[in-house]
Amino acid sequence: MTESTGIHLGTFGALSLSVISSVAIVICNKALISTLGFCFATTLTSWHLLVTFCSLHVAQWLSLFEHKPFDSRTVMGFGILNGISIGLLNLSLGFNSVGFYQMTKLAIIPCTVLLETVFLRKRFSRGVQMSLMLLLLGVGIATVTDLQLNVLGSVLSLLAIVTTCVAQIMTNTIQKRFKVSSTQLLYQSCPYQASTLFLIGPFLDGALTQQNVFAFDYTVKVLFFITLSCLISVSVNFSTFLVIGKTSPVTYQVLGHLKTCLVLAFGYILLKNPFSWRNICGIAVAVVGMAAYSYACIIESQHKPAETGNQSTQSMKDQELDPLLAAEAGVNSKLTEENDSLWNKAGAGKDFRA
């Protein structure tokens, strides 16, 4: 198996894990909220993150991955920002209509594209842009029903969009900048995310539901579904960081809309939820947009190796013309080999590669 094949299989595995775990937790939470009346979403998310951290701590204790500390201020800021973005999304849902909330989620993709283009100088091909427009059109047709605007809800939605985009872009850039795996980043940021949501969760949920999370009647059935939701969330949180690290924030958002379409389909098939031709047409258009996005990404990935090869050829030509460049490259190569040898002898490299 070649290295590129292994990378593609790893990416496919991460995407599949994200879809399966996300759909599973949506079904579980739907039963918890709609059937059992446990409507404290933000507090529940803080419990999710706490269980995720405990699970990763056990995995680290078993040497399944190596703890790699890095810039603590970056980790703290990233964790708190993630927690705030989740809280703002829940507030947006509480103070807006369902249709406007769906528009908020749709706006995350163009906002992410804009931020990456302006601040990271990332270029998106015409094929990627057109496929994203088709995807957003399809999901909009399938999910957006009513648009009731209000000032407070609009401000909360805008803040939710910006914080979510920045947090997801940071998830990708931090892994690349500090050379940490998705597991290592999730392990270090989980305590800050969980603490932020645990502090604001009861107040936020109380404002939205007019109920006290600590006064709720926790029956055996409720506790069972809460436990199940927390266990599934470990896979959801892990796969989220994994997908963003292996692909991009935009691809993760595209995957999120695929989950939305699957949840709508499962709701119709399993729960007999009402379904219209508008939903069917919207999902069909969205699926075409996802297929077009996947094709555009494959075409771009095939062009990159060719560009890399051309750059390597040009570098070799430069070294032939300039003996000093060739000598410097040889010294650097030797130093790298010596460092790798010392690293292997020290017994490093226990990091769990997901």
C-alpha positions as a Markdown table, in Angstrom:
| # | Residue | x | y | z |
|---|---|---|---|---|
| 1 | Met | 0.0 | 0.0 | 0.0 |
| 2 | Thr | 1.4 | 3.4 | -1.0 |
| 3 | Glu | 1.6 | 6.4 | 1.3 |
| 4 | Ser | -1.0 | 8.3 | -0.7 |
| 5 | Thr | -3.4 | 5.4 | -0.6 |
| 6 | Gly | -2.9 | 5.2 | 3.2 |
| 7 | Ile | -3.7 | 8.9 | 3.5 |
| 8 | His | -6.9 | 8.6 | 1.5 |
| 9 | Leu | -8.0 | 5.6 | 3.5 |
| 10 | Gly | -7.3 | 7.5 | 6.7 |
| 11 | Thr | -9.3 | 10.5 | 5.5 |
| 12 | Phe | -12.2 | 8.3 | 4.4 |
| 13 | Gly | -12.2 | 6.6 | 7.8 |
| 14 | Ala | -12.3 | 9.9 | 9.6 |
| 15 | Leu | -15.2 | 11.1 | 7.4 |
| 16 | Ser | -17.1 | 7.9 | 7.9 |
| 17 | Leu | -16.6 | 8.0 | 11.7 |
| 18 | Ser | -17.8 | 11.6 | 11.8 |
| 19 | Val | -20.9 | 10.9 | 9.9 |
| 20 | Ile | -21.9 | 7.7 | 11.8 |
| 21 | Ser | -21.2 | 9.1 | 15.2 |
| 22 | Ser | -22.9 | 12.4 | 14.5 |
| 23 | Val | -26.1 | 10.8 | 13.2 |
| 24 | Ala | -26.1 | 8.5 | 16.2 |
| 25 | Ile | -25.8 | 11.3 | 18.7 |
| 26 | Val | -28.5 | 13.3 | 17.0 |
| 27 | Ile | -30.9 | 10.4 | 17.2 |
| 28 | Cys | -29.9 | 9.8 | 20.9 |
| 29 | Asn | -30.3 | 13.5 | 21.8 |
| 30 | Lys | -33.6 | 13.7 | 20.0 |
| 31 | Ala | -35.0 | 11.0 | 22.2 |
| 32 | Leu | -33.5 | 12.7 | 25.3 |
| 33 | Ile | -34.9 | 16.1 | 24.5 |
| 34 | Ser | -38.1 | 15.4 | 22.6 |
| 35 | Thr | -39.3 | 12.3 | 24.4 |
| 36 | Leu | -37.8 | 12.7 | 27.9 |
| 37 | Gly | -37.9 | 16.5 | 28.1 |
| 38 | Phe | -34.2 | 17.0 | 29.0 |
| 39 | Cys | -33.7 | 20.3 | 27.1 |
| 40 | Phe | -30.4 | 21.5 | 28.7 |
| 41 | Ala | -28.2 | 21.3 | 25.5 |
| 42 | Thr | -25.3 | 23.5 | 26.7 |
| 43 | Thr | -24.9 | 21.7 | 30.0 |
| 44 | Leu | -25.1 | 18.4 | 28.3 |
| 45 | Thr | -22.3 | 19.5 | 25.9 |
| 46 | Ser | -20.1 | 20.3 | 28.9 |
| 47 | Trp | -20.7 | 16.8 | 30.2 |
| 48 | His | -19.8 | 15.4 | 26.7 |
| 49 | Leu | -16.5 | 17.2 | 26.8 |
| 50 | Leu | -15.7 | 16.1 | 30.3 |
| 51 | Val | -16.3 | 12.5 | 29.4 |
| 52 | Thr | -14.2 | 13.0 | 26.3 |
| 53 | Phe | -11.3 | 14.4 | 28.4 |
| 54 | Cys | -11.5 | 11.5 | 30.9 |
| 55 | Ser | -11.5 | 8.9 | 28.0 |
| 56 | Leu | -8.5 | 10.6 | 26.4 |
| 57 | His | -6.7 | 10.7 | 29.8 |
| 58 | Val | -7.1 | 7.0 | 30.2 |
| 59 | Ala | -5.9 | 6.5 | 26.6 |
| 60 | Gln | -2.8 | 8.6 | 27.3 |
| 61 | Trp | -2.2 | 6.7 | 30.5 |
| 62 | Leu | -2.3 | 3.4 | 28.5 |
| 63 | Ser | 0.3 | 5.0 | 26.1 |
| 64 | Leu | -2.1 | 5.0 | 23.1 |
| 65 | Phe | -0.9 | 8.5 | 22.3 |
| 66 | Glu | 1.9 | 10.8 | 23.6 |
| 67 | His | 1.1 | 13.9 | 25.5 |
| 68 | Lys | 2.7 | 16.8 | 23.7 |
| 69 | Pro | 2.4 | 20.2 | 25.6 |
| 70 | Phe | 2.8 | 23.3 | 23.5 |
| 71 | Asp | 1.8 | 27.0 | 23.9 |
| 72 | Ser | -0.6 | 27.1 | 26.8 |
| 73 | Arg | -2.0 | 30.5 | 26.0 |
| 74 | Thr | -2.9 | 29.3 | 22.5 |
| 75 | Val | -4.6 | 26.2 | 23.9 |
| 76 | Met | -6.5 | 28.2 | 26.5 |
| 77 | Gly | -7.7 | 30.7 | 24.0 |
| 78 | Phe | -8.7 | 28.0 | 21.6 |
| 79 | Gly | -10.6 | 26.0 | 24.2 |
| 80 | Ile | -12.5 | 29.0 | 25.5 |
| 81 | Leu | -13.3 | 30.2 | 22.0 |
| 82 | Asn | -14.7 | 26.8 | 21.1 |
| 83 | Gly | -16.9 | 26.8 | 24.3 |
| 84 | Ile | -18.2 | 30.3 | 23.5 |
| 85 | Ser | -19.0 | 29.3 | 19.9 |
| 86 | Ile | -21.1 | 26.4 | 21.1 |
| 87 | Gly | -23.0 | 28.6 | 23.6 |
| 88 | Leu | -23.7 | 31.2 | 20.9 |
| 89 | Leu | -25.0 | 28.6 | 18.5 |
| 90 | Asn | -27.4 | 27.4 | 21.2 |
| 91 | Leu | -28.5 | 31.0 | 22.0 |
| 92 | Ser | -29.0 | 31.6 | 18.2 |
| 93 | Leu | -31.3 | 28.6 | 18.1 |
| 94 | Gly | -33.2 | 29.9 | 21.2 |
| 95 | Phe | -33.7 | 33.5 | 20.0 |
| 96 | Asn | -34.4 | 32.8 | 16.3 |
| 97 | Ser | -36.8 | 30.7 | 14.3 |
| 98 | Val | -35.6 | 27.3 | 13.1 |
| 99 | Gly | -35.4 | 28.6 | 9.5 |
| 100 | Phe | -33.1 | 31.5 | 10.5 |
| 101 | Tyr | -31.0 | 29.2 | 12.6 |
| 102 | Gln | -30.5 | 26.9 | 9.5 |
| 103 | Met | -29.5 | 30.0 | 7.5 |
| 104 | Thr | -26.9 | 30.7 | 10.2 |
| 105 | Lys | -25.4 | 27.3 | 9.8 |
| 106 | Leu | -25.4 | 27.7 | 6.0 |
| 107 | Ala | -23.6 | 31.0 | 6.3 |
| 108 | Ile | -20.6 | 29.3 | 8.1 |
| 109 | Ile | -19.2 | 28.0 | 4.8 |
| 110 | Pro | -19.0 | 31.3 | 2.9 |
| 111 | Cys | -17.7 | 33.0 | 6.0 |
| 112 | Thr | -15.0 | 30.3 | 6.4 |
| 113 | Val | -14.0 | 30.7 | 2.7 |
| 114 | Leu | -13.8 | 34.5 | 3.1 |
| 115 | Leu | -11.7 | 34.3 | 6.2 |
| 116 | Glu | -9.3 | 31.8 | 4.8 |
| 117 | Thr | -9.0 | 33.8 | 1.5 |
| 118 | Val | -8.3 | 37.1 | 3.3 |
| 119 | Phe | -6.2 | 36.1 | 6.2 |
| 120 | Leu | -4.6 | 32.8 | 5.1 |
| 121 | Arg | -4.3 | 33.6 | 1.4 |
| 122 | Lys | -5.9 | 30.3 | 0.5 |
| 123 | Arg | -7.3 | 30.0 | -3.0 |
| 124 | Phe | -10.5 | 28.1 | -3.9 |
| 125 | Ser | -10.9 | 27.0 | -7.5 |
| 126 | Arg | -13.9 | 27.9 | -9.6 |
| 127 | Gly | -15.1 | 24.3 | -9.4 |
| 128 | Val | -15.0 | 24.3 | -5.6 |
| 129 | Gln | -16.9 | 27.6 | -5.4 |
| 130 | Met | -19.6 | 26.5 | -7.8 |
| 131 | Ser | -20.1 | 23.2 | -6.0 |
| 132 | Leu | -20.4 | 24.9 | -2.6 |
| 133 | Met | -23.0 | 27.3 | -4.0 |
| 134 | Leu | -25.0 | 24.3 | -5.3 |
| 135 | Leu | -24.7 | 22.5 | -2.0 |
| 136 | Leu | -25.9 | 25.5 | 0.0 |
| 137 | Leu | -28.8 | 26.0 | -2.4 |
| 138 | Gly | -29.9 | 22.4 | -1.9 |
| 139 | Val | -29.6 | 22.4 | 1.9 |
| 140 | Gly | -31.4 | 25.7 | 2.0 |
| 141 | Ile | -34.3 | 24.4 | -0.1 |
| 142 | Ala | -34.5 | 21.3 | 2.2 |
| 143 | Thr | -34.3 | 22.9 | 5.6 |
| 144 | Val | -35.1 | 26.6 | 5.6 |
| 145 | Thr | -38.9 | 27.1 | 6.0 |
| 146 | Asp | -39.5 | 30.3 | 7.8 |
| 147 | Leu | -37.3 | 33.4 | 8.3 |
| 148 | Gln | -38.3 | 35.5 | 11.3 |
| 149 | Leu | -35.8 | 38.2 | 12.0 |
| 150 | Asn | -35.1 | 40.1 | 15.3 |
| 151 | Val | -32.2 | 42.3 | 16.3 |
| 152 | Leu | -31.0 | 40.3 | 19.2 |
| 153 | Gly | -31.2 | 36.9 | 17.3 |
| 154 | Ser | -29.4 | 38.4 | 14.3 |
| 155 | Val | -26.5 | 39.7 | 16.5 |
| 156 | Leu | -26.2 | 36.3 | 18.3 |
| 157 | Ser | -26.2 | 34.5 | 14.9 |
| 158 | Leu | -23.5 | 36.8 | 13.5 |
| 159 | Leu | -21.3 | 36.2 | 16.6 |
| 160 | Ala | -22.0 | 32.5 | 16.4 |
| 161 | Ile | -20.9 | 32.4 | 12.7 |
| 162 | Val | -17.7 | 34.3 | 13.3 |
| 163 | Thr | -16.6 | 32.4 | 16.4 |
| 164 | Thr | -17.4 | 29.0 | 14.8 |
| 165 | Cys | -15.5 | 29.8 | 11.7 |
| 166 | Val | -12.4 | 31.1 | 13.6 |
| 167 | Ala | -12.5 | 28.1 | 16.0 |
| 168 | Gln | -12.6 | 25.6 | 13.1 |
| 169 | Ile | -9.8 | 27.4 | 11.2 |
| 170 | Met | -7.7 | 27.4 | 14.4 |
| 171 | Thr | -8.3 | 23.6 | 14.8 |
| 172 | Asn | -6.7 | 23.1 | 11.4 |
| 173 | Thr | -3.9 | 25.7 | 11.7 |
| 174 | Ile | -2.9 | 24.8 | 15.3 |
| 175 | Gln | -2.4 | 21.1 | 14.3 |
| 176 | Lys | -0.1 | 22.1 | 11.4 |
| 177 | Arg | 1.7 | 24.9 | 13.1 |
| 178 | Phe | 2.6 | 23.1 | 16.3 |
| 179 | Lys | 2.8 | 19.6 | 14.6 |
| 180 | Val | 0.3 | 18.0 | 17.0 |
| 181 | Ser | -2.2 | 15.3 | 16.2 |
| 182 | Ser | -5.9 | 15.8 | 16.6 |
| 183 | Thr | -5.8 | 13.6 | 19.7 |
| 184 | Gln | -3.2 | 15.7 | 21.4 |
| 185 | Leu | -5.0 | 19.0 | 20.6 |
| 186 | Leu | -8.4 | 17.6 | 21.8 |
| 187 | Tyr | -6.8 | 16.3 | 25.0 |
| 188 | Gln | -5.3 | 19.6 | 25.9 |
| 189 | Ser | -8.2 | 21.9 | 24.9 |
| 190 | Cys | -11.1 | 19.7 | 26.4 |
| 191 | Pro | -10.7 | 21.0 | 30.0 |
| 192 | Tyr | -11.0 | 24.6 | 28.9 |
| 193 | Gln | -14.0 | 23.9 | 26.6 |
| 194 | Ala | -15.7 | 21.8 | 29.3 |
| 195 | Ser | -15.1 | 24.4 | 32.0 |
| 196 | Thr | -16.4 | 27.3 | 29.9 |
| 197 | Leu | -19.6 | 25.4 | 29.0 |
| 198 | Phe | -20.1 | 24.1 | 32.6 |
| 199 | Leu | -19.9 | 27.6 | 34.0 |
| 200 | Ile | -22.3 | 29.2 | 31.4 |
| 201 | Gly | -24.4 | 26.2 | 30.7 |
| 202 | Pro | -26.9 | 26.2 | 33.6 |
| 203 | Phe | -27.5 | 30.0 | 33.2 |
| 204 | Leu | -27.9 | 29.8 | 29.4 |
| 205 | Asp | -30.1 | 26.7 | 29.6 |
| 206 | Gly | -32.2 | 28.3 | 32.3 |
| 207 | Ala | -32.7 | 31.4 | 30.2 |
| 208 | Leu | -33.8 | 29.4 | 27.2 |
| 209 | Thr | -36.0 | 26.8 | 28.9 |
| 210 | Gln | -37.1 | 28.5 | 32.2 |
| 211 | Gln | -36.0 | 25.4 | 34.0 |
| 212 | Asn | -33.2 | 24.4 | 36.4 |
| 213 | Val | -31.0 | 21.7 | 35.2 |
| 214 | Phe | -30.1 | 20.6 | 38.8 |
| 215 | Ala | -33.8 | 20.3 | 39.7 |
| 216 | Phe | -34.7 | 18.0 | 36.8 |
| 217 | Asp | -36.2 | 14.6 | 37.6 |
| 218 | Tyr | -33.3 | 12.2 | 36.6 |
| 219 | Thr | -35.0 | 8.9 | 36.1 |
| 220 | Val | -33.1 | 5.7 | 35.2 |
| 221 | Lys | -34.2 | 6.2 | 31.6 |
| 222 | Val | -32.9 | 9.7 | 31.5 |
| 223 | Leu | -29.6 | 8.8 | 33.0 |
| 224 | Phe | -29.2 | 5.9 | 30.5 |
| 225 | Phe | -29.7 | 8.2 | 27.5 |
| 226 | Ile | -27.4 | 10.9 | 29.0 |
| 227 | Thr | -24.7 | 8.2 | 29.5 |
| 228 | Leu | -25.2 | 6.9 | 26.0 |
| 229 | Ser | -25.0 | 10.5 | 24.6 |
| 230 | Cys | -21.8 | 11.2 | 26.5 |
| 231 | Leu | -20.2 | 7.9 | 25.2 |
| 232 | Ile | -21.1 | 8.7 | 21.6 |
| 233 | Ser | -19.8 | 12.2 | 22.0 |
| 234 | Val | -16.2 | 10.9 | 22.5 |
| 235 | Ser | -16.3 | 9.6 | 19.0 |
| 236 | Val | -18.0 | 12.8 | 17.7 |
| 237 | Asn | -15.4 | 15.1 | 19.3 |
| 238 | Phe | -12.5 | 13.0 | 18.2 |
| 239 | Ser | -13.7 | 12.7 | 14.6 |
| 240 | Thr | -14.4 | 16.4 | 14.4 |
| 241 | Phe | -10.8 | 17.3 | 15.2 |
| 242 | Leu | -9.6 | 14.5 | 13.0 |
| 243 | Val | -11.6 | 15.5 | 10.0 |
| 244 | Ile | -10.6 | 19.2 | 10.2 |
| 245 | Gly | -6.9 | 18.3 | 10.7 |
| 246 | Lys | -6.9 | 15.9 | 7.8 |
| 247 | Thr | -9.0 | 18.0 | 5.4 |
| 248 | Ser | -10.1 | 21.6 | 6.0 |
| 249 | Pro | -12.8 | 23.5 | 7.9 |
| 250 | Val | -14.8 | 23.9 | 4.7 |
| 251 | Thr | -14.8 | 20.1 | 4.1 |
| 252 | Tyr | -16.0 | 19.6 | 7.6 |
| 253 | Gln | -18.9 | 22.0 | 7.1 |
| 254 | Val | -19.8 | 20.2 | 3.8 |
| 255 | Leu | -19.8 | 17.0 | 5.8 |
| 256 | Gly | -22.0 | 18.6 | 8.4 |
| 257 | His | -24.6 | 19.3 | 5.7 |
| 258 | Leu | -24.4 | 15.7 | 4.6 |
| 259 | Lys | -25.3 | 14.7 | 8.2 |
| 260 | Thr | -28.3 | 17.1 | 8.0 |
| 261 | Cys | -29.6 | 15.4 | 4.9 |
| 262 | Leu | -29.1 | 11.9 | 6.4 |
| 263 | Val | -30.9 | 13.0 | 9.6 |
| 264 | Leu | -33.8 | 14.3 | 7.5 |
| 265 | Ala | -33.9 | 11.0 | 5.6 |
| 266 | Phe | -33.7 | 8.8 | 8.7 |
| 267 | Gly | -36.4 | 10.9 | 10.4 |
| 268 | Tyr | -38.7 | 10.2 | 7.4 |
| 269 | Ile | -37.9 | 6.5 | 7.1 |
| 270 | Leu | -37.6 | 5.5 | 10.8 |
| 271 | Leu | -39.7 | 8.1 | 12.7 |
| 272 | Lys | -42.3 | 8.8 | 9.9 |
| 273 | Asn | -41.6 | 12.6 | 10.1 |
| 274 | Pro | -43.5 | 14.7 | 7.5 |
| 275 | Phe | -41.6 | 14.9 | 4.3 |
| 276 | Ser | -42.4 | 17.0 | 1.2 |
| 277 | Trp | -41.3 | 17.2 | -2.4 |
| 278 | Arg | -39.4 | 20.3 | -1.4 |
| 279 | Asn | -37.3 | 18.3 | 1.1 |
| 280 | Ile | -36.6 | 15.6 | -1.5 |
| 281 | Cys | -35.6 | 18.1 | -4.2 |
| 282 | Gly | -33.4 | 20.0 | -1.8 |
| 283 | Ile | -31.6 | 16.9 | -0.6 |
| 284 | Ala | -31.1 | 15.8 | -4.2 |
| 285 | Val | -29.5 | 19.2 | -5.2 |
| 286 | Ala | -27.4 | 19.1 | -2.0 |
| 287 | Val | -26.1 | 15.6 | -2.9 |
| 288 | Val | -25.2 | 16.7 | -6.4 |
| 289 | Gly | -23.3 | 19.7 | -4.8 |
| 290 | Met | -21.5 | 17.3 | -2.4 |
| 291 | Ala | -20.5 | 15.1 | -5.3 |
| 292 | Ala | -19.3 | 18.1 | -7.3 |
| 293 | Tyr | -17.3 | 19.3 | -4.3 |
| 294 | Ser | -15.7 | 15.9 | -3.8 |
| 295 | Tyr | -14.7 | 15.7 | -7.5 |
| 296 | Ala | -13.3 | 19.3 | -7.5 |
| 297 | Cys | -11.2 | 18.4 | -4.4 |
| 298 | Ile | -9.9 | 15.2 | -6.1 |
| 299 | Ile | -8.9 | 17.2 | -9.2 |
| 300 | Glu | -7.0 | 19.7 | -7.0 |
| 301 | Ser | -5.3 | 17.0 | -5.0 |
| 302 | Gln | -4.0 | 15.4 | -8.3 |
| 303 | His | -2.6 | 18.8 | -9.4 |
| 304 | Lys | -0.7 | 19.3 | -6.2 |
| 305 | Pro | 1.8 | 16.4 | -6.6 |
| 306 | Ala | 2.6 | 17.7 | -10.1 |
| 307 | Glu | 3.3 | 21.2 | -8.8 |
| 308 | Thr | 5.5 | 19.7 | -6.0 |
| 309 | Gly | 7.4 | 17.7 | -8.5 |
| 310 | Asn | 8.0 | 20.8 | -10.6 |
| 311 | Gln | 9.3 | 22.7 | -7.6 |
| 312 | Ser | 11.6 | 19.8 | -6.7 |
| 313 | Thr | 13.0 | 19.7 | -10.3 |
| 314 | Gln | 13.6 | 23.5 | -10.2 |
| 315 | Ser | 15.4 | 23.2 | -6.9 |
| 316 | Met | 17.7 | 20.5 | -8.2 |
| 317 | Lys | 18.5 | 22.7 | -11.2 |
| 318 | Asp | 19.3 | 25.6 | -8.9 |
| 319 | Gln | 21.6 | 23.4 | -6.9 |
| 320 | Glu | 23.4 | 22.3 | -10.1 |
| 321 | Leu | 24.0 | 26.0 | -11.0 |
| 322 | Asp | 25.1 | 27.0 | -7.6 |
| 323 | Pro | 27.5 | 24.6 | -5.7 |
| 324 | Leu | 26.9 | 26.5 | -2.4 |
| 325 | Leu | 23.2 | 25.5 | -2.5 |
| 326 | Ala | 24.0 | 21.9 | -3.2 |
| 327 | Ala | 26.5 | 21.8 | -0.3 |
| 328 | Glu | 24.1 | 23.4 | 2.1 |
| 329 | Ala | 21.4 | 20.9 | 1.1 |
| 330 | Gly | 23.8 | 18.0 | 1.7 |
| 331 | Val | 24.7 | 19.3 | 5.2 |
| 332 | Asn | 21.0 | 19.8 | 6.1 |
| 333 | Ser | 20.1 | 16.3 | 4.9 |
| 334 | Lys | 22.9 | 14.8 | 7.0 |
| 335 | Leu | 21.8 | 16.7 | 10.1 |
| 336 | Thr | 18.2 | 15.6 | 9.5 |
| 337 | Glu | 19.3 | 11.9 | 9.3 |
| 338 | Glu | 21.4 | 12.2 | 12.5 |
| 339 | Asn | 18.4 | 13.8 | 14.3 |
| 340 | Asp | 16.1 | 11.1 | 13.1 |
| 341 | Ser | 18.5 | 8.5 | 14.3 |
| 342 | Leu | 18.9 | 10.0 | 17.8 |
| 343 | Trp | 15.1 | 10.4 | 18.0 |
| 344 | Asn | 14.5 | 6.7 | 17.2 |
| 345 | Lys | 17.1 | 5.6 | 19.7 |
| 346 | Ala | 15.5 | 7.7 | 22.4 |
| 347 | Gly | 12.3 | 5.6 | 21.9 |
| 348 | Ala | 10.2 | 8.5 | 20.8 |
| 349 | Gly | 7.4 | 8.2 | 18.3 |
| 350 | Lys | 4.8 | 6.6 | 20.5 |
| 351 | Asp | 2.2 | 9.1 | 19.3 |
| 352 | Phe | -1.1 | 7.5 | 18.3 |
| 353 | Arg | -1.7 | 8.3 | 14.6 |
| 354 | Ala | -5.4 | 8.2 | 14.1 |
